[in-house]
Each structure stands twice: as structure tokens, then as C-alpha cells.
Amino acid sequence: MVTYKRRRSILTALGLYTLAALFIGYFGIHAYTGNHGLRAQAGLDQQIAQMSAELSRARQERAEWEHRVSLLSADRLDPDMLEERARALLDYVDPRDATMLLKPR
């Protein structure tokens, strides 16, 4: 009878350790591969880097456009910018301009 109690206590302890190891393994795997895990964090970090680069490009383009718009303001109108916009909008060509015709490929 004593051996059964000892065997039962050993099996109970072994079962509890196994159950605890399974729980730790389960949560460890999900901490690495889950929706909010380490792999997901790495993907989010990569997206943040890409979007930051896109944001800096967009800010640079906006600054360029703001500069061009400021050149077209009424108080400091740049004649070259005015001529460029008039030619683009009206399809205007000066008779003194050299025109080159290119063959389409």
C-alpha cells in the first residue's frame, strides 16, 4: 500500500510539472507568433519604417509645391514661373523657340 501512495505522489508531481510546462510552452509560442507577438512587432516596425520614409518624401514634395505656389503669389510674381504655367496651360509656343519633333517608339 505504501508503494501506491509513493507512486501516486510521484505521478501527481510529474503530471503537475508536465501541465505547467505545457502552459508555459503554450503562452511562450503565442508570445512569439501571436497577433501581438514578437514576429508581429517586427512586421509593425518594418511598416513604421516604410511609412516614415513615405512621410518624409511627402513632406519634401509638399515643401516643393509650397515654394512653387509662393513664387506665383501676387506680391512676388516670378516671370519665369508665369511663363512656364502659361505655356503649360495654353499650349503656347514662342516663335523664337526651337521645336524638336520626336518619333514615337
FENJONOR-V983817 format. One record per residue. RES is the residue in one small letter. OMEGA is omega in whole degrees, -180 to 180 (NA if undefined). Layout:
res = (RES,RES)
omega = (OMEGA,OMEGA)
//
This chain:
res = (m,v,t,y,k,r,r,r,s,i,l,t,a,l,g,l,y,t,l,a,a,l,f,i,g,y,f,g,i,h,a,y,t,g,n,h,g,l,r,a,q,a,g,l,d,q,q,i,a,q,m,s,a,e,l,s,r,a,r,q,e,r,a,e,w,e,h,r,v,s,l,l,s,a,d,r,l,d,p,d,m,l,e,e,r,a,r,a,l,l,d,y,v,d,p,r,d,a,t,m,l,l,k,p,r)
omega = (-180,-179,178,178,-180,179,179,180,177,179,178,179,179,178,179,177,178,179,178,179,177,177,180,178,179,-179,177,179,-180,175,179,-172,-176,-179,-180,-176,-176,179,177,178,178,176,178,177,178,177,179,179,179,-179,176,177,178,178,180,176,-180,178,179,179,178,178,178,180,177,177,179,178,179,176,179,-180,-173,-176,178,-178,179,-177,179,178,179,179,180,-180,179,178,-179,-177,-175,-175,-177,176,177,179,180,-179,175,-177,-180,177,-179,176,176,-177,NA)
//
